Every structure is written in C-alpha cells, then in structure tokens.
Amino acid sequence: MKGFEHPHIVTPPPGEKTKAWIERMKKVEAPNITYRDNEFPVFIKSAFMNNVWDVDGNRYVDLTSFFGVALLGHRHPEIQKAIQSASIYHGMGDVHPTPHKVELLEKINKLIGGNYMGIFAQSGSEAVETCLKTQLLYTKKPGIIVFEGAYHGLGLGALNLTSRKFFKEGLEVYLSIPVYELPFPGDNNKSYHVLELAENLLKKQKIGLIFLEPIQGRGGVRIFPDFFLREIRFLAGKYNALLGFDEIFTGVFRTGFFSYAQSKGVAFDLITFGKGLSSQFPLSVCMGKKHIMEKAWPESNGEAKHTYTFLGHPLFSLVALKVIETVEKQQIDTKIQTKGKEYLKTLLQLKMHPSVLDVRGRGFMIGIEFKHNVFPLVKKLLQHGYITLPAGKEGRVLEIIPPSCIEDDLFFRFLEVLHGIIE
C-alpha cells in the first residue's frame, strides 16, 4: 500500500537529477548550510506517510520523521482534510486573532494539567527565547543552569544555552547571558555530584532558571535519570529558581506522552513544545505557570512587548488541534508506548556487535551509540533506501525517530539491513 512500502532504489543515490539540483544549490545557498559530497544528500520530490521519493524516482523509508516533526506521518489524510477545510490562512495573532489560537492554548493547558498560560512562536529556538525572557522578567535573576550536550536552538538567545562550541565559534561577542553548564548526570554517583554542583551554583550565583531536555535529542538520545529530575525540581524550589523543560523534541507524544517530564511526575514552571505539534508546519509554544506569566507579561497597553508576525497562525493552530485529536481518537500515544518498548527490546540485540556501545530510548525516540562516527553508516543506509540521521557531540549515535504510522514489517526489514551493514 502506498506510503507503507519497502525501499525501491532505481538509481544509486544521489542520482543525476539530484546532482543537477546540487549544482544549482551551490550557486545560491551559503556553503555551510547543506552538507554535500558524492554520496549525500538526495533531493526530495514527495512524501506520504512513511515513504519519501526523491527527484530520481527512488523510494525511501523515513526513520527520522524529518527532524521529528512528522509525528503522524507525511501528508496524513486527517491533516490534509484540515488544511483543505481551513477558512482563513492568516490572522493578526496579537491584534485580531482567530478562535483556533485560543482553542489550541486551551487544549495544551489541559494536557499539561491546567493553570498554565502560553505564548506561540514558529521555531523551537524562538520558544526557548520566550522562556528566557519570561524567567528574567519574573525572577530578575539572569543566571541559567544547563547541561553538557544540550541543544536548545541556534537563535542568539537560545545559542547561549546550546552546548557545542562549534555553533558558537566567531559569535562569542554576542553571547553574554551568564550560563553555567554542568556535566550530564549518568550513573547514581555522577548524578549526586552534579546535584551538588547545582546546589553550590544556586547558593552563590543569581540563578533564575534551570533548563534541560529530559531526553537530549540532538545530544544523542541521552535520558536524564528519573530521580535526578525529581531532585533538581526540589533544588529549584528551595532556591527560588524556575525549572524549565525543553520538550520541543520529546513532547507531543514522541515518547508516548504529551510531556515526558509530566509522565515522570515532575512539575515544571516553564515548558516548550514544537516539532510534532503541528505536523511539519512551523509552530512552537512556551507555556508557563499562570502566576509567572501574569507577572512577567502584564496586560497589554496597546503594544505587545513580545510578538511575531505569525504568532497564533490560524492554519498552523488548526493543524495542531487536528494532530492532537487524531492521536487521541486513534490511541496513537498508546501505540507509541507499546511499540516503542518492543522496538527497543529488539534493537538491544545490536549490543552484541563490538562496534555498538549502547542502545537507549523511550517511545519512538531511540538512539544506537557506536564507537565511531555514524555518518558513513547513514550514507550506506541511504543507498539501501533508509533515511536516518546521526546525533551526539561526535556523531556517534544513530537516531531512530520514525513516524507513528510505521508498520512492523518496515521496521524489522530495516533492522535486518542494519545488522547486515554492521557485520
């Protein structure tokens, strides 16, 4: 059935048409943006559910959800209906809004337990920067604690919080937020040490926010221990700092729950969602406790202190409502939880290979860590018709982030191919 077919390679990628597009791109796009060599990338022509086709007619199975955004699959029928039914494609989000903006905020507020208010944006980076403004306006304390391996976006505000120095090279003069990066907590002994470091900072510095991804996405699917999340929540409260979770990647059912942190019983003051929220449309949100948002952002006197042209975009908001409705009606969240455990259990067999260091994940967010950079493996998988991505500081993690519509035969065939390539 179309959208759920195995790979079909008619010409080794990248084909001649892709190569022609690469040459055209070289003339107009800044060189650093899109990586290219003799094996990478391919140019996409169309996509449907779990399949992607390139301009050369090759059919692929997508195991990335295109950076995690295609939660339901590409061009899901319910999303297509919502797009076609839209009566307006743009509103004046902070002047003359449309009902969809309010309905979506109400829905998100309910899903995370109530008593929250939100501000929409387009990208994850923008939602993170809304958190930064909110915490400073509320706490008056500029210091922020983050963790090694963090990826919170590349906007000049969010970039302060992102871990890798590579992204900051040459831009240091613009990065002046007092950010304190702590080691990533691993086993119990290391976690307790990190908690001690955090408490010392909270005692000595003006820390207004502790901010983290409960599962690091681009950092290599690294999972914060449950007890660490609870203890850092306690420390934030003890020293009057806010606790914020960046769930741009983990949120909106990627792990089977709307909020991964909430599923662990950890309360948050600020939280961001994006990626899967609106099925590939650019929409994100920063949600904060009501008393925090009311103090940080008092009633408008006619001029919004923080806004975007596309804030509360009616089409994007309508699509996001349809994504949530589809997940709930079809119990996709339960499927992700169940299938995620099954797939992870099967993938754990890869640990028998000497080159594999670890396999970890939650729901449909799984990472396979190797001893070496996995980009050659990503290229090899592309030749076999599978779209994957590397992650982690040294690119040693192969991320498996499939759309929720993936069928077992597609996944297990991929696993056979992966086994064969590794051996």
N, C-alpha and C positions, 0 to 999 in steps of 0.2 A: 504494500500500500504506500502511495506517495507520501513522503515525509517520514517514513519509518523503514527505509530501505538501507541495505548494506552499501558500503562504498563501491563505486564503479569508476575506475580510472581509465579514461580513453587515451590520454596522452600524459606522459610523466610531467608532473608539475615542477616548476611553472611552465605552462605551455607557451606557444608562440604569441597568442593573443595577450596573455598576461605579460609577457616580456615587452610587448609593444606598449602596453599601458605603463609599465615600469619606466620605460624610456621617456614617455611623456611626463610622468610624475617628476622625474629627475630635473626637468627644466622649470618646474613651477613651485615645487614644495621644498621648504627648507630641508637640507640634507639629513639633519638629525632626527626628524620626526618618524619616518617609516624605514625600518631596517630592511635591507635588501642584499641578496647575494645570488649566486647561481641556483640556489635551491629554495629560495624564500623571498617574498611571500607569494600568495595567489591573489588574484583579483576576484571579488565576489560578484556574481550576477544576480542570484536569487537565493532565497531560503524559505523553507517551510517545515514547521515542527522540528524534527531532529536532523533534517538534511539541509545541506548547503551545496550550491552549484557554483562553479567558477566560470569565467568567461570562455574557458576552453572546453566546457561540457563535462568536466569531472564532477562526480557526486561524492560528497563527504558526509561523515557522521560528526556532528558537533559535540565535543565534550568540554566546551568552555562556557556555553550559554552566552558567548560573546562578552567576556569580562563579567559574567554572572547576571547579566540583565535579562536574558530571555528565559525567565523562570518557567513560564508555561510552554515554551517552545516558540519557534519563529512563526509569525503570522498566524497565531492561534485563531481558529474560527470565531470564538466569542469576542476576541479583541477586534477582529476585522469588522464584526457586526457593530460593535460600539463606535468604531471610527466612522463607519458609514452612516450611523444614526445621528451623529453629532449635529446639532442645530447651529452651533457657533464655534469658530475655531480660534478666537482670541477675545479676551476681555481685558479690562483695565483693572488688573488684580488688586491694587491697593486704592483705587478710586471708585470705579463702578464694577464690582466683582460679579461673578455668576454663582449660582447655587452650588455647583459641583465643588468649588473650593471649600465651602463650609461643610458640605456632606463628607468630604474626604477627611478633613480635620476631625470631625466628629467620630468617624469610623476608626481612625488611628488612635485617637484618645481613648475610645472604648477598648480597643485591642490591647492597649498597654496599661489598663487598669483604671483609667479616669483621672481627673484632676490635673490634666496637662493642657498646655496651650502650645501652638506651633507657628512657625514661620517657614513658608515654602521657599525653595530655590530651584536651580536647574541641576547643578552638579553636586557630587559628594563633597568636593572641596569647598564649595560655597556654603553648604550646610554646616560643615565643620567651622568655617569662619563666623557663621552666625552664632555658634556655640561660644566661640572666643569672645565675641562682642558681649554676648549675654552674661557670661561669667564675670567679665571685668566690670560691667555696669552694675551687676548685683553685688559682688564681693568687694570691689575696689582693690583687689589684690591681683597683681599681674602674673605671678608665678604659676607655672603649669608643670605637672609631673607627667611624663610619658615613658614609654618603654622601648628598649632596643628592638629593632625590627619593625617598628610601627610605620604604617603608610596611611597618612591622613589627607593626602592630596598635594597638589603642586602649586596652588594659588599662593601668593606671597605670605598670606596669613597662615594658611594650613601648612605650608612648607616648613615653617618653624618647628612643627610637631613631627614631621616626617623624618625617619631615622637616617636613611642612607645619605652619606656625604656627597655622593655623585650628583644628586639632584640639586645640591646647594652650591656647587662649585661656581665661583665667579659672581655669586649673588649675595655673599655674606653681608655686604654693607646694608642690604635691605632687611636682614633678619635680626631683629633686635629684641624680640619677646624673650623674657627670662624663662627658658625652658630647661628642665632638669630631666635628663634621660637616665633611667635606671635599667639594670640588666633585666633580661626576660626571665621570669621565675620558672624554674624547671622542677626538679625533684623537691621534696619537702625541705631539705636543709638549705638549698639555694633560695627557696621561696621565703623562708623565715628571715634569711639575710636581706633579701630585697625589701621585705616589710620593715625591717629595722632601718634600712637606708631611707625608706619613705617617711617613717616617723621622724627621723632626725631632720629631714628637709622641712617637714610640716612644722616642727618646733622652731627652726632657725630662720626660715625664709617666708616671705609673704606669698604662700601658695593658695591660689583661688580655685584651682581645678586639677583633678586627677583624671586623665583622659586615656582611654585604651580601647582597642578592638578585642572583644572577648575571645575571638579566634582571629589571629592575624591572617589576612587573605594574601596580599602580595608578599607578605613576610614569610610565606611558606606553610600555611595552614598550621600554625602553632597555636595550641589551645592553652589558655590560662587555666590553672587548676581551680576547681570549684571553691575550695577553702580559701584560696588566695583572693578570689573575688569577694567573698564574704568579709575577709579581714580588711581588705582595702576599703570596703564600704564602711566598716567600723571606724577606721582611721580618718576617713574623710569627714565623718560626722563629728568625731572627737575634736578635730582641729578646725571646724567651721569652713571646710573646703567643699566644693561641689564635686560629685562623681559623675563623669560623663562617659557614655559608651558610644563608640563609633560602630554602628551596625549597618553601614552602607552596604557591606558585603554579606554579613551573617544574617541580617534582618530580612523581613518579608518572606519567611518560610524557607529560606535557603537551607537551614538546618532542620526544618520541620516545625519551627515555631516562629511566630511573628517577631519576637525578640528572644534571642538566645539567652541574654543575661536574665531576662524575666523568667525563662524556663528553669533557671537555676535558683530562683527565689531571691535574687539580688536587686534591691531597689536602686533606682538611678534618679539623679536630678535633671540631667540633660541626656538626650539620645538623638542620634541621627539615623535616618533611613534613606535609601536611594536604590540604585541599580534595578532590582526586580520589581520595585514598587509600581512602575508604570510600563512594564513590558517593552523596554527599549526606547521609550520616549525620555527626554531629559527632564527628570523631576526628582527632587530630593526634599527633605524636610528636617528641621531641627525642632524637636519637642522638648519642652521644659516644664517643670512643676509650675502650677498656676501662680503661686505666690512669687516665684522667681521671675516669671515672665512679666507679671504685672508691675513689679518693682523696676526691672531692667528696661521695660518698654511701656511707659505710662501712656495714657490716652493721647492720640494724635491731636495736634492743634491745627491741622490742615496740611502739614508737610511730614511725610513719613521719614523717620530717621534712618531706616534701613529698608531697602526695597530693590526689586529687579523688574525690568520691563515685562518679563514673562512670569512674574510671581502669580501662582494660583492659576496657571493656564487652564482654561476650561476643558479643552480636549485631553490634555495630559491627566487632569484630575478625574475626568470621566473614565479614562482607560484604567487608571489606578483603582478606582472603585470596582471596575469590572474584573480586574485581576484578583482582588480580594474576594469578591463574590464567587468567582469561578473556583478558587481554592476551597472556599467553604462548602460550596454546593457539591463539588466532586471529591471532597475529602482528600485533596492533594497533599495537605500537610501530613496526614497520617501515612500516606503512601511514601512520602519522602523519609519519614522517620523509619518505617519498616524496611523499605528497600535500601535505604542508606546503610543500615546495620548489616543487611545481607551482602551488599556490595563490598563494604569494608571488610567483613569477615573473609570474603573470597580473595580480596586484594592482599590480605595479610599473608597469603601463601607466597607472595613475591619476596618476603623476607628471607626465604631460603637461598636467594641469589646473593652471592658475595658482594655484588655492587650496590645492593639495597640496604640502607641504614635503618629506615623506619617507614611505617605506613600508619597514617592517622587521619582522623576526620570526624565530622558529625553530619548526619543527613547527606545531602548531595554536595558536600564540600569536603573533598578528600585530597590529601597530599601524599605522594610517594617520594621519599627523600633518598637520593643516591649519593654515592661517594664523589661524584663528578658532576660538572655542569650538564644539564639535560637538553640543552638546545640541539645538539646533534640528534638526540632521540626524538625531539619534537619534529625535526625535519624528516627523519625516517618514517615516523608515523604519518606525516602528511603525504609521503609517497604511497603509503598504503590506504590513504583515504580517511584519516582521522585528524581532526583539528584539536590540538592540545596547546598548552602554554607552560612555560617554565615559571617558577616563583622562587622566593627566598633570596637572601643577600647575594649569594654566589650562583644563583640559578640552578641549584641542585635539587629542587623539588618539582616534580611533575604534578600539576594540578588537574584533578578530575572534577569538573564543575558542570555536570550535564543538565540539560533542561529536564523539568519534572516529567515530561512525556516520554522519556527514553524507555524502550522496551527491553526486556531481559535478553532476548537473542542478540540485539545490537551491542549491549554491554559485554556479554560473555564472549562474543566473537572478537571484540576489541581486546579483551583480556588475553585471548589466545594469541593474537597478533603481537601484543606487548611481550608476552612470555617468549615468543619466538625471536623477537628482535633482541631482547636482553641476553638470551642464550647464544 
